[in-house]
Amino acid sequence: MGLQELQPGGLISIALGAGVDIKEVRNIYAIQAADIFTKVTWADCWSERGEEATSVSGAEPGVFCCSYTADGLTKIMTSHIGNRTFGDLPRDKMVMAITAQLDDLTASPVQWKLVMFSNQGPENYSKVKLIDACLATSAAPAYFPPYEVPGMGFFADGGIFANNPILNSIELAQQGQLVAGYSEVEVISFGTGLSPMGIPPSAIPKPKTWGTSTWMYPCKDKDVPAMALLNAMFNLSSSNITRIAEGLLGDSLVRINPVMSQEVPIDSYSPADYTVMNEAIKSAKKSPEWCAAKDMINKWCR
């Protein structure tokens, strides 16, 4: 059995792997989202960046500082998983969280590094705390600050390069000698929801004006989604991996990604957005993919 993902799935997989009840995991998002998304204040931004933080008209946290602190998330996840490490997890489960190490301290010259924190595979992360992996895989650029794992340097969310870790999980399972090849693998992959999101031609009347300030603007601007570049990277990398995995696994892969009726920002938790997400889940439960997932699980439990 394998549980693998990245933010927010990284939090879910680690929590489930550590034995947290699924209802408690759901309540983290349904009830405590406001605590997770603890906004960085102007005072925080000023203390970090000084006059630079107010030197651009309309600038706000998210431009010169990250949008949120990780304090609330740290408190919530620590209350559920404590100081347990990957070495404390049962070996009959493969738990994985993908992260981006911003500076491989063992490499020369300086390099970015893909790090798959797990209780399986060739790398020994047995002493890494689960809470450190949670905060590393949750450090979405510009939303949450980079997170420093003791002795390993700073990390960001692995979603910047692998927003759908199906193939990474199979690779790790093979390295850990849990499976010999694709023929021994069956996967149920859950997405975080498919929003109607893109940039229509009408939003690009002057293409030459599309610099960093437009691609990375932290707020939605008419028909341009907030953090357009990050949203494009996350969504397209996920769909690309799904496409490749479907070709490799065929019917052994079930992908469930509820289709939402309107855009829901990745950091939104308003009642209206929850209604949109719940309606999408209700529709997904009526889909052929949902039935296929149930059949697959029933087969596993025989």
Backbone bond lengths (Angstrom), bond angles and torsions (degrees), N, CA, C in turn:
res aa  C-N    CA-C-N  psi(-1)  N-CA   C-N-CA  omega(-1)  CA-C   N-CA-C  phi
1 M - - - 1.459 - - 1.511 109.32 -
2 G 1.318 117.22 134.31 1.452 120.46 -179.42 1.511 111.75 -126.66
3 L 1.312 116.90 137.19 1.455 123.24 174.10 1.516 107.14 -122.75
4 Q 1.315 116.28 115.06 1.453 117.92 -176.11 1.520 110.92 -147.71
5 E 1.312 115.72 144.67 1.459 121.32 176.65 1.519 109.00 178.91
6 L 1.330 113.58 -170.38 1.440 121.36 174.90 1.511 107.09 -135.73
7 Q 1.306 116.93 -176.82 1.449 120.00 -173.14 1.520 110.55 -56.85
8 P 1.415 120.24 129.86 1.463 125.26 -2.50 1.522 114.59 -83.30
9 G 1.334 116.94 -9.83 1.459 119.02 -177.42 1.506 113.21 -61.92
10 G 1.344 117.53 -28.21 1.454 120.70 178.26 1.515 111.61 -60.29
11 L 1.339 115.86 -39.64 1.461 119.79 177.66 1.525 110.42 -65.43
12 I 1.333 115.42 -41.89 1.462 120.02 -178.47 1.524 110.72 -65.21
13 S 1.334 116.94 -46.56 1.464 119.60 -177.23 1.520 111.66 -64.71
14 I 1.330 116.96 -40.80 1.462 119.69 179.05 1.524 110.48 -66.48
15 A 1.335 116.56 -42.95 1.463 119.78 179.77 1.527 111.04 -62.40
16 L 1.328 117.17 -46.52 1.466 120.12 179.62 1.526 110.93 -64.74
17 G 1.327 116.63 -41.26 1.458 120.17 178.44 1.512 112.63 -62.96
18 A 1.342 115.85 -28.64 1.463 120.59 179.35 1.525 112.15 -86.38
19 G 1.337 116.24 1.21 1.457 119.43 175.69 1.510 115.66 93.09
20 V 1.337 118.08 10.43 1.457 120.61 177.39 1.528 108.68 -72.39
21 D 1.323 117.27 133.59 1.458 121.55 -178.88 1.526 110.63 -63.26
22 I 1.329 116.47 141.97 1.459 121.25 -176.48 1.529 111.47 -60.36
23 K 1.338 117.99 -31.88 1.463 120.21 178.32 1.526 110.97 -66.47
24 E 1.326 116.38 -37.17 1.458 119.81 177.12 1.523 110.49 -67.12
25 V 1.333 116.28 -38.90 1.463 120.13 178.32 1.523 109.87 -62.37
26 R 1.323 116.35 -43.39 1.467 119.97 179.09 1.520 110.78 -61.18
27 N 1.328 116.97 -40.62 1.460 120.34 -178.57 1.524 112.66 -65.06
28 I 1.330 116.67 -27.45 1.463 119.41 177.09 1.522 109.60 -57.64
29 Y 1.325 116.01 -44.79 1.461 120.46 -178.13 1.526 112.16 -82.45
30 A 1.329 117.21 -35.68 1.458 120.36 -175.66 1.523 112.90 -77.24
31 I 1.330 116.74 -32.30 1.463 120.52 -172.92 1.526 112.86 -112.83
32 Q 1.342 117.45 -33.57 1.463 120.06 -171.32 1.530 114.12 -108.47
33 A 1.325 116.94 17.31 1.463 119.44 -178.12 1.526 112.21 -60.40
34 A 1.326 116.81 -36.77 1.464 119.58 -179.84 1.522 111.43 -63.65
35 D 1.329 116.84 -30.46 1.463 120.42 177.56 1.523 111.00 -76.87
36 I 1.347 116.48 -33.97 1.463 119.70 176.83 1.521 110.18 -64.78
37 F 1.337 115.77 -47.52 1.462 120.17 -178.51 1.526 109.75 -92.11
38 T 1.330 115.07 70.06 1.462 121.69 177.60 1.521 108.59 -83.56
39 K 1.311 116.08 111.93 1.460 120.51 -172.35 1.525 112.31 -67.35
40 V 1.319 114.95 142.42 1.458 121.18 169.96 1.524 107.41 -73.30
41 T 1.318 117.53 130.74 1.459 121.24 -178.31 1.523 111.13 -87.62
42 W 1.326 115.15 165.06 1.459 118.92 175.11 1.527 110.54 -58.93
43 A 1.349 115.92 -36.25 1.466 118.91 179.90 1.524 110.68 -62.94
44 D 1.345 116.59 -41.39 1.463 120.24 177.44 1.520 110.47 -62.51
45 C 1.328 115.39 -45.53 1.458 120.18 -177.60 1.527 110.36 -64.74
46 W 1.323 116.37 -41.05 1.460 120.68 179.99 1.524 110.69 -63.74
47 S 1.336 116.48 -43.01 1.464 119.53 -177.76 1.521 111.57 -65.94
48 E 1.336 117.28 -28.43 1.463 121.33 -179.68 1.523 112.52 -84.26
49 R 1.341 116.33 -41.19 1.462 120.11 -170.90 1.520 114.33 -116.40
50 G 1.337 117.48 -11.90 1.449 119.86 178.08 1.523 112.81 64.01
51 E 1.340 116.36 -141.98 1.457 120.78 -174.51 1.517 112.69 -61.40
52 E 1.327 117.62 -26.35 1.462 120.80 -179.60 1.520 111.21 -58.01
53 A 1.331 116.62 -30.70 1.455 120.70 -176.47 1.516 112.61 -70.01
54 T 1.325 118.23 -17.81 1.458 120.65 -179.94 1.517 111.76 -120.00
55 S 1.310 117.42 14.31 1.463 120.53 -175.51 1.515 113.14 -81.85
56 V 1.352 117.63 -12.77 1.451 121.21 179.34 1.519 108.95 -115.41
57 S 1.312 116.58 128.52 1.451 120.93 -179.42 1.522 110.62 -60.17
58 G 1.332 116.68 130.19 1.458 121.03 178.39 1.509 114.43 84.61
59 A 1.338 117.81 -1.76 1.459 119.11 -179.48 1.525 109.79 -69.12
60 E 1.301 116.99 151.47 1.451 122.77 -179.50 1.519 108.05 -154.62
61 P 1.364 117.90 168.52 1.454 118.35 174.29 1.523 110.57 -51.19
62 G 1.312 115.59 135.51 1.451 121.27 -170.75 1.512 110.83 111.56
63 V 1.339 116.26 -20.29 1.464 121.75 176.84 1.519 109.32 -102.36
64 F 1.329 116.26 -59.55 1.458 120.56 179.59 1.527 112.44 -99.28
65 C 1.303 116.88 -9.89 1.459 122.54 174.97 1.522 107.32 -140.12
66 C 1.325 117.20 165.66 1.463 119.01 175.22 1.531 109.03 -67.49
67 S 1.318 116.33 160.16 1.464 120.62 -176.92 1.527 112.66 -75.40
68 Y 1.337 116.97 -32.31 1.460 120.67 -172.96 1.527 111.32 -134.45
69 T 1.320 115.25 152.53 1.456 120.24 171.05 1.531 108.11 -89.26
70 A 1.306 116.80 164.44 1.468 120.73 178.02 1.526 111.56 -99.17
71 D 1.333 117.12 9.30 1.465 120.20 -175.30 1.526 112.31 -61.85
72 G 1.337 116.14 -47.40 1.456 119.64 -178.72 1.514 112.26 -64.45
73 L 1.330 116.01 -43.28 1.462 120.74 179.27 1.524 110.99 -62.61
74 T 1.326 116.15 -41.21 1.467 120.61 179.02 1.525 111.14 -60.03
75 K 1.323 115.78 -46.55 1.464 120.56 -178.55 1.527 111.26 -63.54
76 I 1.328 116.21 -44.33 1.465 120.34 -177.14 1.522 111.26 -65.52
77 M 1.331 116.35 -49.92 1.464 118.98 -176.47 1.526 111.95 -68.55
78 T 1.337 117.28 -35.69 1.465 120.14 178.24 1.526 110.76 -63.11
79 S 1.337 116.53 -35.52 1.467 119.62 179.23 1.525 111.95 -64.77
80 H 1.328 117.07 -22.39 1.465 120.98 -178.42 1.529 113.11 -97.96
81 I 1.327 117.05 -37.54 1.474 118.75 -173.46 1.521 113.12 -116.17
82 G 1.335 117.37 -6.48 1.453 121.01 176.17 1.517 113.26 58.27
83 N 1.314 115.98 -140.06 1.468 122.13 -179.25 1.528 112.60 -105.29
84 R 1.319 116.36 23.16 1.461 119.55 179.47 1.526 111.51 -64.18
85 T 1.304 115.37 155.25 1.460 122.01 -178.85 1.531 110.13 -115.80
86 F 1.326 115.45 172.96 1.462 119.21 176.13 1.531 111.10 -63.26
87 G 1.322 116.01 -27.95 1.454 119.57 177.54 1.512 113.42 -68.27
88 D 1.333 117.24 -17.41 1.460 121.23 179.41 1.529 112.67 -85.98
89 L 1.329 117.59 -9.79 1.458 120.69 -176.90 1.527 110.83 -77.88
90 P 1.327 117.35 147.03 1.473 120.06 178.07 1.518 110.93 -64.44
91 R 1.299 116.77 144.49 1.462 121.68 -175.41 1.523 113.02 -80.08
92 D 1.337 117.28 -8.10 1.461 118.23 178.62 1.523 112.01 -82.99
93 K 1.348 116.24 -1.59 1.461 121.40 175.55 1.526 109.06 -120.33
94 M 1.315 115.86 146.45 1.459 120.35 172.18 1.521 107.63 -109.10
95 V 1.308 116.38 112.20 1.460 122.26 179.82 1.519 108.17 -109.57
96 M 1.323 116.45 130.46 1.461 119.74 -174.87 1.522 110.42 -140.19
97 A 1.315 116.36 141.74 1.460 122.89 172.38 1.526 107.88 -133.67
98 I 1.324 116.26 124.51 1.464 120.81 -176.82 1.521 110.01 -92.72
99 T 1.319 115.60 134.17 1.456 121.46 -178.55 1.524 110.65 -137.63
100 A 1.318 114.66 165.88 1.463 121.10 176.20 1.521 108.68 -114.59
101 Q 1.325 117.15 111.09 1.463 121.41 177.20 1.525 107.79 -78.97
102 L 1.322 116.64 123.30 1.458 120.69 -171.94 1.517 113.29 -75.91
103 D 1.314 117.71 -18.95 1.465 121.59 178.14 1.522 108.15 -154.43
104 D 1.325 115.87 105.69 1.462 120.30 177.66 1.526 108.63 -68.51
105 L 1.326 116.10 107.18 1.464 120.97 -174.05 1.519 112.63 -67.33
106 T 1.327 117.02 -12.87 1.468 119.96 -179.62 1.521 112.44 -98.54
107 A 1.331 117.78 -4.18 1.468 120.96 -174.31 1.522 111.57 -100.51
108 S 1.307 115.62 151.53 1.461 122.38 173.53 1.526 108.15 -144.05
109 P 1.338 118.10 119.37 1.459 128.03 2.69 1.531 112.68 -73.09
110 V 1.335 115.18 -179.37 1.458 121.65 -179.01 1.529 110.42 -56.38
111 Q 1.329 116.02 136.30 1.460 121.07 -179.28 1.527 110.34 -140.04
112 W 1.365 114.82 148.69 1.455 119.16 164.54 1.531 106.98 -71.13
113 K 1.333 117.03 159.10 1.466 118.48 179.15 1.522 110.87 -147.35
114 L 1.317 115.92 132.75 1.458 122.24 170.95 1.524 108.25 -76.36
115 V 1.324 116.79 126.01 1.466 120.71 177.68 1.524 108.60 -125.43
116 M 1.327 116.19 123.13 1.462 122.02 176.47 1.527 108.53 -106.75
117 F 1.329 116.10 92.39 1.463 119.85 176.89 1.527 108.46 -65.04
118 S 1.325 116.70 129.37 1.465 119.65 -176.92 1.523 110.45 -161.50
119 N 1.321 114.78 163.93 1.465 121.15 172.94 1.526 111.37 -94.38
120 Q 1.340 116.96 6.90 1.458 122.45 178.92 1.528 108.90 -130.38
121 G 1.321 115.87 178.15 1.456 120.33 173.73 1.514 113.84 89.68
122 P 1.346 115.95 -178.19 1.468 120.81 -172.60 1.523 114.76 -76.44
123 E 1.331 117.54 -25.26 1.468 120.35 -179.23 1.526 110.27 -85.13
124 N 1.312 115.85 142.72 1.459 120.41 -179.00 1.528 109.98 -98.20
125 Y 1.325 115.49 101.34 1.459 120.73 177.17 1.529 110.75 -111.41
126 S 1.310 116.46 25.53 1.463 120.90 -174.12 1.524 112.84 -61.80
127 K 1.339 116.98 -26.26 1.462 119.74 -178.26 1.527 113.12 -95.08
128 V 1.324 117.18 -3.52 1.467 120.93 178.90 1.526 109.15 -76.14
129 K 1.314 116.61 129.47 1.457 120.49 -179.83 1.527 110.42 -71.90
130 L 1.321 115.31 143.00 1.459 120.28 178.21 1.520 111.20 -60.73
131 I 1.323 117.31 -36.54 1.462 120.10 -179.31 1.525 110.77 -64.74
132 D 1.330 117.43 -34.75 1.464 120.05 177.56 1.525 110.83 -65.86
133 A 1.327 116.82 -41.17 1.464 120.09 177.77 1.521 110.87 -65.88
134 C 1.330 117.00 -38.81 1.464 120.88 177.57 1.521 111.48 -59.16
135 L 1.313 116.06 -46.92 1.460 120.22 -176.63 1.521 111.59 -72.97
136 A 1.330 116.77 -31.30 1.464 119.79 177.60 1.522 111.04 -68.60
137 T 1.330 116.89 -45.06 1.459 120.01 -177.29 1.521 112.03 -76.44
138 S 1.335 117.31 -11.58 1.462 121.49 178.61 1.523 113.12 -94.96
139 A 1.316 117.10 -4.71 1.467 120.80 -173.15 1.526 111.42 -80.81
140 A 1.335 116.05 64.94 1.464 121.25 178.66 1.524 109.44 -64.92
141 P 1.330 118.40 125.71 1.468 121.67 -175.67 1.525 112.67 -53.27
142 A 1.322 114.59 133.39 1.462 125.72 178.60 1.530 112.39 77.95
143 Y 1.322 117.81 -19.75 1.461 120.31 176.15 1.527 110.26 -90.00
144 F 1.338 116.91 -56.85 1.462 122.22 177.78 1.527 109.29 -117.55
145 P 1.332 117.26 153.68 1.468 119.51 -178.74 1.521 111.73 -70.47
146 P 1.338 117.77 152.97 1.467 119.69 170.98 1.527 109.07 -54.36
147 Y 1.322 116.13 144.46 1.462 120.07 -176.17 1.519 110.35 -111.99
148 E 1.326 115.63 134.55 1.460 121.03 -179.33 1.525 110.67 -94.75
149 V 1.320 116.02 114.50 1.463 121.79 173.05 1.524 107.74 -85.65
150 P 1.328 118.69 124.46 1.467 120.81 -176.56 1.522 112.70 -50.46
151 G 1.328 114.85 126.19 1.456 121.21 177.28 1.511 115.54 80.24
152 M 1.357 117.23 -2.25 1.464 119.98 -176.03 1.520 113.68 -125.48
153 G 1.319 117.68 -7.45 1.457 119.86 179.48 1.519 112.49 90.35
154 F 1.348 115.32 -162.43 1.460 121.25 -172.99 1.525 111.91 -95.07
155 F 1.338 113.96 149.11 1.465 121.56 -177.08 1.524 110.71 -131.90
156 A 1.345 114.61 156.29 1.458 122.34 171.39 1.527 108.71 -129.43
157 D 1.302 115.46 167.81 1.464 122.34 179.90 1.526 111.31 -56.77
158 G 1.326 116.35 129.30 1.455 120.32 178.75 1.513 114.11 -66.95
159 G 1.332 117.11 -8.84 1.449 120.46 177.79 1.510 113.87 -64.22
160 I 1.322 117.90 -14.10 1.463 119.44 178.85 1.523 111.48 -68.56
161 F 1.340 116.99 -15.16 1.468 118.72 178.03 1.534 112.35 -135.31
162 A 1.319 118.26 -19.25 1.475 120.19 -177.10 1.518 109.13 -142.82
163 N 1.325 115.10 76.57 1.459 118.80 -174.81 1.524 113.41 -84.08
164 N 1.315 116.54 5.46 1.458 122.01 175.59 1.529 106.90 -149.16
165 P 1.335 117.79 94.69 1.466 121.04 -167.02 1.526 115.71 -86.96
166 I 1.323 117.76 34.31 1.466 119.84 179.93 1.524 110.87 -57.32
167 L 1.335 115.83 -52.18 1.463 119.45 -175.48 1.522 111.36 -70.30
168 N 1.339 116.84 -33.74 1.463 119.69 177.07 1.526 110.83 -62.12
169 S 1.323 116.27 -39.44 1.466 119.54 -178.57 1.525 111.29 -68.36
170 I 1.334 116.23 -38.33 1.468 119.09 177.79 1.523 110.14 -65.98
171 E 1.342 115.67 -41.86 1.469 119.96 177.81 1.526 110.65 -57.99
172 L 1.332 116.35 -46.51 1.462 120.26 -178.08 1.529 111.19 -66.36
173 A 1.326 116.71 -38.40 1.465 119.88 177.88 1.523 111.23 -63.56
174 Q 1.326 116.55 -37.39 1.465 119.80 176.73 1.523 111.10 -68.07
175 Q 1.338 116.34 -42.35 1.461 120.00 179.50 1.522 111.31 -63.42
176 G 1.329 116.36 -33.84 1.456 120.69 178.01 1.508 113.43 -85.10
177 Q 1.347 115.57 5.89 1.469 122.72 178.87 1.529 112.31 58.42
178 L 1.332 115.31 32.98 1.461 120.01 175.11 1.519 111.12 -85.39
179 V 1.339 116.15 -28.21 1.466 122.09 175.48 1.520 107.84 -138.50
180 A 1.332 115.37 155.53 1.465 119.72 179.87 1.518 112.04 -93.42
181 G 1.339 116.98 -25.96 1.462 119.62 -177.87 1.510 110.91 -175.60
182 Y 1.338 115.87 -175.05 1.461 121.09 -176.17 1.525 112.60 -60.44
183 S 1.324 117.43 -29.72 1.463 120.68 -177.06 1.527 112.34 -64.51
184 E 1.336 117.28 -18.19 1.464 121.27 -179.24 1.528 112.40 -101.02
185 V 1.328 116.21 8.83 1.463 120.52 -173.14 1.525 111.00 -112.71
186 E 1.325 115.78 134.12 1.464 122.72 167.28 1.524 107.34 -129.53
187 V 1.323 116.26 137.37 1.463 120.72 -172.12 1.523 110.60 -131.28
188 I 1.327 115.83 133.23 1.461 122.01 164.95 1.522 106.10 -111.97
189 S 1.298 116.31 116.07 1.466 122.17 -175.10 1.522 109.43 -112.46
190 F 1.333 115.88 124.89 1.462 121.56 179.35 1.526 110.19 -106.83
191 G 1.320 116.30 127.89 1.454 120.99 173.60 1.513 110.57 -92.75
192 T 1.316 116.79 171.35 1.465 121.51 -179.46 1.521 112.42 -92.22
193 G 1.329 116.81 9.11 1.466 120.20 178.31 1.512 111.41 110.60
194 L 1.321 114.86 139.42 1.456 121.07 -178.64 1.521 109.21 -103.75
195 S 1.330 116.12 108.62 1.460 121.57 178.81 1.519 110.34 -90.43
196 P 1.337 117.14 147.35 1.461 119.05 171.13 1.524 108.65 -69.47
197 M 1.309 116.34 101.64 1.459 119.95 -172.66 1.515 110.23 -142.69
198 G 1.301 115.51 131.97 1.453 122.60 177.42 1.518 108.09 -178.30
199 I 1.301 116.37 -173.66 1.464 121.05 179.95 1.525 107.72 -125.72
200 P 1.340 118.14 106.18 1.460 120.62 -177.78 1.530 111.47 -71.28
201 P 1.334 117.12 157.84 1.475 120.47 179.38 1.523 113.17 -55.00
202 S 1.334 116.81 -33.05 1.466 119.78 -178.62 1.519 112.62 -64.20
203 A 1.348 117.00 -19.95 1.466 120.93 -179.93 1.519 112.23 -86.81
204 I 1.337 116.69 -2.63 1.467 120.42 -178.70 1.532 109.47 -125.13
205 P 1.341 117.04 60.82 1.471 118.35 -179.99 1.525 112.65 -68.61
206 K 1.335 115.98 -28.86 1.468 120.93 179.99 1.532 108.50 -129.53
207 P 1.323 118.32 86.80 1.468 121.39 -175.32 1.523 114.27 -55.77
208 K 1.324 117.89 -30.98 1.462 120.05 -177.31 1.527 112.86 -68.58
209 T 1.324 117.11 -14.28 1.471 119.66 179.46 1.531 112.27 -85.87
210 W 1.330 116.19 -0.32 1.462 119.53 -176.38 1.523 111.33 -85.92
211 G 1.336 114.06 82.55 1.459 120.51 175.25 1.518 110.34 -103.23
212 T 1.320 115.50 -162.51 1.463 120.93 -177.73 1.522 112.20 -58.90
213 S 1.343 116.80 -38.87 1.461 120.14 -176.62 1.523 112.32 -62.88
214 T 1.328 117.27 -28.34 1.463 120.61 178.27 1.523 111.23 -84.92
215 W 1.320 116.05 -48.86 1.462 120.15 -178.52 1.525 112.32 -62.10
216 M 1.329 117.50 -32.81 1.463 121.08 -174.54 1.522 113.11 -112.14
217 Y 1.343 117.87 16.10 1.465 119.93 -179.56 1.529 109.20 -61.86
218 P 1.345 118.31 130.04 1.466 120.42 -169.84 1.523 115.57 -76.64
219 C 1.327 118.08 -8.04 1.461 120.79 -178.92 1.527 110.26 -121.41
220 K 1.314 116.21 150.89 1.456 119.84 175.99 1.518 109.27 -64.20
221 D 1.318 117.15 135.71 1.461 122.67 -179.49 1.523 108.37 -126.61
222 K 1.327 115.45 97.26 1.462 122.07 -177.09 1.530 110.05 57.65
223 D 1.329 118.06 -113.02 1.467 120.82 -177.12 1.524 113.47 -93.64
224 V 1.331 117.56 4.42 1.464 121.10 179.99 1.528 108.68 -100.23
225 P 1.333 118.14 120.40 1.469 119.72 -178.54 1.521 112.12 -66.65
226 A 1.317 116.06 155.35 1.460 120.38 175.15 1.522 109.73 -61.06
227 M 1.340 115.20 143.89 1.466 120.33 179.41 1.527 110.24 47.72
228 A 1.320 115.72 54.54 1.468 121.21 -171.89 1.526 112.45 -55.85
229 L 1.327 117.00 -40.88 1.463 119.54 -177.90 1.524 111.26 -64.21
230 L 1.335 116.64 -46.17 1.464 119.91 179.91 1.526 111.12 -63.45
231 N 1.338 116.26 -42.32 1.458 119.25 179.30 1.518 111.54 -62.20
232 A 1.329 116.51 -41.39 1.465 120.18 178.11 1.528 110.56 -63.90
233 M 1.334 116.90 -44.25 1.463 120.72 179.61 1.525 111.18 -61.51
234 F 1.332 116.65 -47.79 1.459 120.63 -177.93 1.528 111.12 -61.80
235 N 1.332 116.19 -49.77 1.463 119.81 -174.54 1.520 112.45 -68.87
236 L 1.324 116.93 -43.58 1.459 119.78 -176.40 1.526 111.95 -72.50
237 S 1.333 117.23 -36.64 1.468 118.51 177.78 1.524 110.35 -64.83
238 S 1.333 116.56 -37.53 1.456 120.48 178.96 1.524 111.65 -65.82
239 S 1.330 116.96 -48.04 1.465 119.86 -178.72 1.523 111.50 -67.08
240 N 1.330 117.16 -31.34 1.461 120.20 178.67 1.531 110.98 -66.62
241 I 1.321 116.59 -43.98 1.464 119.92 179.01 1.529 110.77 -66.81
242 T 1.326 116.83 -39.10 1.462 119.53 176.91 1.521 110.62 -58.76
243 R 1.324 116.28 -43.73 1.468 121.24 -179.77 1.529 110.90 -60.53
244 I 1.333 116.73 -45.76 1.467 120.41 -179.62 1.527 110.71 -66.24
245 A 1.334 116.29 -44.12 1.465 120.56 -178.20 1.523 111.62 -64.09
246 E 1.321 117.25 -37.51 1.465 120.29 178.03 1.526 110.60 -62.23
247 G 1.330 116.11 -37.86 1.456 119.54 178.12 1.517 112.76 -67.46
248 L 1.334 116.82 -33.00 1.464 121.05 -178.17 1.522 113.09 -83.45
249 L 1.336 116.54 -36.77 1.462 120.54 -171.99 1.523 114.05 -102.55
250 G 1.325 117.65 -21.78 1.459 120.04 -179.00 1.516 112.09 60.16
251 D 1.338 116.56 -130.15 1.461 121.49 -178.25 1.528 113.07 -71.52
252 S 1.311 117.36 -6.20 1.468 120.42 178.09 1.524 112.15 -80.91
253 L 1.331 116.78 0.19 1.467 121.85 175.72 1.518 109.24 -119.04
254 V 1.329 115.89 128.02 1.458 122.14 171.40 1.524 107.42 -118.53
255 R 1.298 116.44 121.35 1.459 122.08 -179.71 1.522 109.29 -111.37
256 I 1.330 116.26 121.89 1.459 122.30 178.13 1.524 108.29 -117.19
257 N 1.314 116.08 114.03 1.459 121.96 -179.68 1.528 107.55 -137.26
258 P 1.340 117.91 91.21 1.463 121.54 -173.32 1.530 112.63 -53.52
259 V 1.324 115.35 135.83 1.466 121.28 -178.97 1.521 109.06 -90.22
260 M 1.322 116.62 121.15 1.457 121.39 -177.65 1.523 110.78 -95.07
261 S 1.314 115.30 147.89 1.461 121.25 -174.96 1.519 112.84 -75.32
262 Q 1.306 117.06 -18.63 1.462 121.19 178.61 1.522 109.13 -151.91
263 E 1.322 114.77 165.13 1.462 120.04 -177.20 1.524 111.05 -64.83
264 V 1.322 115.41 133.93 1.462 121.92 174.52 1.523 107.49 -123.93
265 P 1.327 118.60 111.45 1.470 120.75 -179.88 1.523 111.45 -58.69
266 I 1.319 116.29 151.03 1.464 119.75 -175.41 1.525 112.58 -67.52
267 D 1.336 117.54 -15.94 1.460 120.15 -179.72 1.524 112.03 -111.97
268 S 1.321 117.51 20.17 1.462 120.16 -177.36 1.520 110.97 -96.56
269 Y 1.329 115.69 143.93 1.461 120.26 177.52 1.527 110.64 -144.04
270 S 1.316 117.45 29.74 1.460 121.15 -179.89 1.527 109.94 -72.26
271 P 1.342 117.78 154.71 1.469 119.98 177.24 1.525 112.48 -55.34
272 A 1.330 116.86 -37.90 1.464 120.06 179.74 1.525 111.05 -63.82
273 D 1.332 116.82 -41.13 1.464 119.91 179.38 1.526 111.37 -69.50
274 Y 1.329 116.94 -36.52 1.465 119.67 176.13 1.528 110.73 -63.04
275 T 1.340 116.66 -36.33 1.459 120.31 176.96 1.522 110.63 -62.28
276 V 1.332 116.41 -44.06 1.466 121.07 178.11 1.525 110.24 -60.31
277 M 1.338 116.44 -45.39 1.464 120.18 -178.77 1.526 111.90 -66.02
278 N 1.331 117.18 -40.88 1.463 120.23 -179.94 1.524 111.51 -65.68
279 E 1.334 116.89 -38.30 1.463 120.09 177.34 1.523 110.51 -65.32
280 A 1.324 116.13 -37.99 1.467 119.78 178.27 1.527 110.93 -64.48
281 I 1.323 116.54 -39.09 1.467 120.48 178.89 1.527 110.76 -66.62
282 K 1.338 116.85 -40.58 1.465 120.22 177.70 1.526 110.84 -59.35
283 S 1.328 116.02 -42.35 1.465 119.89 178.70 1.526 110.96 -66.51
284 A 1.343 115.78 -39.93 1.467 119.72 -179.44 1.525 111.26 -62.33
285 K 1.329 117.06 -33.68 1.461 120.90 -179.12 1.528 112.70 -68.04
286 K 1.323 116.35 -14.30 1.464 121.02 178.16 1.527 112.05 -97.91
287 S 1.319 116.48 1.93 1.461 120.93 -173.34 1.528 111.80 -85.56
288 P 1.336 117.04 158.34 1.473 120.30 174.34 1.526 112.34 -59.88
289 E 1.338 116.40 -33.18 1.464 120.05 -179.91 1.527 110.92 -63.79
290 W 1.330 116.35 -38.83 1.466 119.75 179.23 1.531 110.37 -64.54
291 C 1.325 116.15 -43.29 1.470 120.30 178.07 1.524 110.84 -62.47
292 A 1.335 116.00 -40.17 1.468 120.16 179.08 1.522 110.87 -64.77
293 A 1.343 116.55 -38.21 1.464 120.21 178.58 1.525 110.68 -65.28
294 K 1.330 117.22 -42.21 1.467 120.74 178.35 1.527 110.85 -62.28
295 D 1.321 115.88 -42.42 1.468 119.33 178.52 1.528 111.14 -62.33
296 M 1.343 115.81 -39.94 1.457 119.84 -178.91 1.531 110.49 -65.48
297 I 1.332 116.25 -42.78 1.466 120.48 179.81 1.529 110.54 -65.28
298 N 1.329 116.60 -42.59 1.468 119.78 178.68 1.526 111.03 -60.54
299 K 1.331 116.38 -36.88 1.464 120.17 178.10 1.523 110.66 -66.71
300 W 1.349 116.32 -38.38 1.466 119.43 178.75 1.530 111.36 -63.73
301 C 1.337 115.87 -32.41 1.465 120.38 -172.96 1.525 113.35 -86.73
302 R 1.314 117.85 -2.31 1.469 119.96 -178.95 1.526 111.14 -69.92
